[in-house]
Amino acid sequence: MSFCSIRITGSDSEASGGLQVSSAGDEVGAELRSARVDAGISLAQMARLTNYSKPYLGLIETGRRPITVDIVVAYERELGPLGDDMLRRRDITHPRTMKADRPTLTELARSIDSGDPGVLATAPSSRAVDFFLASKLGESGANHLREWVRTGKTSTLRANALAVLSKMSMREDIELIVDCLETDEKVRFLSLASEVSKLLQHDWETSKAVAKDPTTAPNPRKLAKALTKETLLDSDAESRWCGAYLLRGLVPVLGR
């Protein structure tokens, strides 16, 4: 998902006093709404996450109030970078990425709450699926995810459980998420490859190669720019860790 023709103007927003984002018609508001819906986040949830009121965000998304840089940044903290030259769509490029309609995902959330990981054990999950499940799971589901991060039988299950748990944004889980990424080589590899494919939409084989050796990235500066945004995310420990890890690996080629 990308914004079209975004530029910053000097006008003050009545709502926040920040710089306005100018666009053709209501395109930017529509892009914000589309990115939020794709991520499985309701308007009420986004209001809580960003500390803006639900009515105000509704006016922003429908183009009835001016969009400010602060609003864009607030959405990016929750959804990842959204600029023209960065993120085009948030789903990873793995050929077997899990995609399903909402009723199916709702049933999967119930299954996870009851202790059955279902398709999480066999198919890579997209970021939209991760956000949807994170918004639906109860405490029992979160506890099952924590157990699967530690002892899941497949690396796919451990990586998926970690991704969903990270989107739940609970501070008590940060240590578990970081420890898994630092000690579980297979999960680390899958998370890094997913991060690369999510940000730049490289094919999965290229994304895996970059995960193994970031200096092989086809466009290292573009990747570094996107990763820098990831390291600033408040609500996704996995993306922050992977962003910092990959940025360190890119250092040798950024000065060329």
N, C-alpha and C positions, 0 to 999 in steps of 0.2 A: 504494500500500500504506500503510495507516495503523494506528497502535496504538490500541487501544480502552481507554478509561478508565485511562490511565496517571496515577499519582500517586506522589510521592516520600514515603517514610516515614523515620523516624529510626533504624531498626534497622541494625546493622552487618552487612555480609556477611562470612561466614566466610572467603570466598576472597580478597576484596580490601579489606575494611574500608570500602567505600564505602557510600553511601546506596542502599537497595534500591528497586526499582521495583515497585509493587504492581499487580496486574491480576486480572481475573476468570479463575480457573483457569490454564491454560497458554497463554493467548492471546498474550502478549508474546513468549514464546520461539518460538511457532509463526510469528509475524509476522517475527521476526528470521531464522528459517530460510527462510521464503518469500522474503523480500527478497534474501537471499544466493543462493538457488537461481535466482531470476529474473535475477539479475545474472551468472549463469554462473560463480560463484566456489565452489570446493569448500571443504569444512570445513577441510581441511589448508591451503589457501591463505589462508583467513580467519585461521587460527591464526597463520600467518607474518606476515600483514599487521598484526594487532592485538597481537602479542606475548603472546597467551594460548595455553594448551595446547589441542590438538585435543580431548582427552577432556573438559576443562572446558567448552569451548564446546558440545560435544555435550550435556552435562548441562544447560547453560543453555537450549539450543534445545528440549529435550524437557521443560522445566519441572521438572527434578529438582534444580536448584540455584537459589537466589534470584538474580534479575537486578538488577544495580546500574546506577546512572546511568553509571558508567565504561564498562560493557559497551555500553550504548546509544550513548554518544558514540563508542566505538571502531568500532562498526558504521556509524554515520553518517559517519564520516570516509572510509570506503571506499564507501558506497552512496548518500550524500547524505542530506538531512534526512528523518526518518521520522515526525515528530510528527503528531498528529491534524489540526492546523490548517495543515499545511504541504504535505507531499507525499502525494498520494493514490495515484499510480502513476507509475512512472518513464519510461514510454515517451512519446515526443513525440507530438503530436497531428496531425502531417502526415498527410493522407489516404493517402499512398503509403508510409508507414513500413514498412521491411523487417522482416518477421517470418518465421521459418522454424524447422523442427524441428532438433534437434541434429545428426542425420546430414547434413542439407543444409548447416548452418553449418560442420560439420567439413570437408566437401568444399570450401566456400568458403575456409576457412583454408588448405587445401592449395593451392588455386588462387592465393591471395595469396602464399604462400611461393614459388611458381614464377614469379611476376611477372604474373599475370593478375588484375586487380581484380574481374572478374565484375560482379555486381550492385552493388558499391560505386560504380560509375561512374554509375549511373542512379537508384538508389532511396535515400532517406534511411534511415539505420540507427537503430535504437532503442538506448537505453542498454544494455539487456540484451544485444543483439547485439554492441555495442562491447566489453563486458566479456568475453563469450564468446570473441570473436576475439582479444582481448588475451591471454587465458590460453592460447590454442592456438598462436599464431604463433611461429615460430623467428626467429633472427637475420636470415635472408634476407627473411622477411616484414616485419620491422621496417625493414630497409633499403629495401624497396619502398615502404612507407608513407611514409618520409621523402622519397623521390623524388617520390611523388605529391603530398605536401603542397606541395612546391616547384613542380612542373611538371605536375600532373594536368590533363588536357584539359578536364574539366568542373569547375564549382564544387562540384557534389555529390561528386565523387571527392575533391577536395581537402579538403572539409569532413569527409567520412567518414573519410578517412585520418588527419586531424588528431585526430578524436574517438577513434579506436581507439588511435593512438599515445599520446595523453594517458592513456588507461586503462592503458597498459603501465607508466606511472610510472617512466620512466628519466630520471634527472636530466640526462643529456647532451642530452635532447630538449627541455628547457624553453625554451631560447633559440629554437629553431626554431619551437615552438608559439606563443610570444609574438610573434615576428617576423611569422609568418603572420597572426595575428589583428590585428596593428597595421597591416599593409601590404596585405593582400588583402581588399578591401572586401566582395566577395561571400561569402567564407568567414566573415568577421566577422559579416555580417548573418545568415547561416544558423545560426551558432553561438549568437548572441544570441537569435534567435527560438526555437531549440530549447531554450535554457535557460529561457526564460519558459514555454513550453508544458509542459516537463518538470515544472517546479516547481508551477505553478498550474492546469495542464490547461485553459488557455484554448484556444479553437479556433485553428487555424493562422493565419487572417487577423488575428485580434486579437493573436496573438503576434508577427506580423510588424510590426504597427503599433506595438507596445510596443518592439520592437527598434529601430525607426526613431526613436521618441520615447518614452522611458521615462515621461515625465510623463503620458502618456495611459493608463497602467495602470489597469484598473478598480478595483483594490484595492491602491494603492501601499504601504501599510503592511504588508500581508500579504506582498507580493512582497519588500519590503525585509527582512523578518524571515527569509524563506527564503534570500535572497541572502547575508545575513550568514553563515549557516551554510556556504554554498558557498565563501566566501572563506577559510574555515578548513580546507578539505579538504587533506590532505597529499599525496594521491595522484592528483590530477586538475588539471593546470595549466590546461586549457581552462576548467573550471568556475570555478576561482579567478579567472582573468582576466575572464571574462564577468560573474561576480558583482560584482567591483570596478567594472567599466565601467558596469554597469546601476545600481549603487548611486549612483555619481556623478551619473548622469542623473536619479535620483529625488529628489535633494536639494531642488530647488525646490518640490516638492509635499509633502514629508514634514512640513514645519512648519505646514501649513494645518490 
